[in-house]
Amino acid sequence: MAQPITEELVWRSLPTRQAEAHKGSFGRVLCVAGSAAYRGAAALAAEGALRSGAGIVSLAAVEPVAAAVAARTPECTFLPLAMGQDGGIDSAEAPKVRAALQGCTALLLGPGLGNTADTAALLRGVVPGAGCATVLDADGLNAAAALGRLPKPSGAPLVITPHPGEMARLCRLSAAAVNADREALAARFARAWGCIVVLKGHGTVVAGPGGEVFRNTTGGPGLARGGSGDALAGMLAGLLAQGLPALPAALCAVWLHGAAADACERRLGQYGMLPQDLFWELGRLFAAHGR
């Protein structure tokens, strides 16, 4: 039986900041995200990492994506990379990405990269040597499904954030089969692969490799639109970068994402709210609890 993710657990897990802290105190995220067709995914992921408190967020992306994100989020730093034939990051740029990971405390790979051969090659070439907490999302997961295994960072935790369709591809099942057995399936996968599983959907399930299973109670149908998952992945990477252990970071990110969505729904309605609106409400949540 899954335990509920509670508000008390979340605020107990998030420390208050010391007066003498500086940007280096709160970690560095490298987001490998975006393509010519999916520029907004990179923007939402990078802002999610920043809005959840990461000290420095760098975006590794093709130039059109970097330019779009710089205009929206000047707090980001950038690693501009060459574009492959499908509009995403050319896989030949993997050595530059690996070099940029020096000093990073979290890696996020996948949002908006495109389900391409270049993405699959980046996954294989970057994640195994990452050496820091890693989040695989979206096309990073599709690439892993095609590969038939999850590349894991050396000596660091791995968190995956599939929706039911992505989980189905990872498990070689149908989405209906995934949804019929969400908690047990997530728990089995987390144990088998030694990772944290965030299985998104109504009542998002978070499972740990030690058999821990939690179910979220925040969030609703207003999150059912493109970009919501990108924001969540960024928030999770931002919390990991600050040194939260992987399971508490996943629980906090999922609950906060849903609680911000609940506040958006009250203000804008399920029809009118957008993923970018979550960040304003997230700030209000942090402020209300002295974070």
PyMOL commands that set and color helices and strands:
alter all, ss='L'
color gray80, all
select helices_A, chain A and resi 7-13+23-26+39-51+63-72+91-100+117-129+139-147+164-171+175-180+182-193+221-223+228-241+246-272+275-288
alter helices_A, ss='H'
color red, helices_A
select strands_A, chain A and resi 3-4+28-32+56-62+77-81+106-109+133-136+158-160+196-199+205-207+213-215
alter strands_A, ss='S'
color yellow, strands_A
deselect
rebuild
show_as cartoon
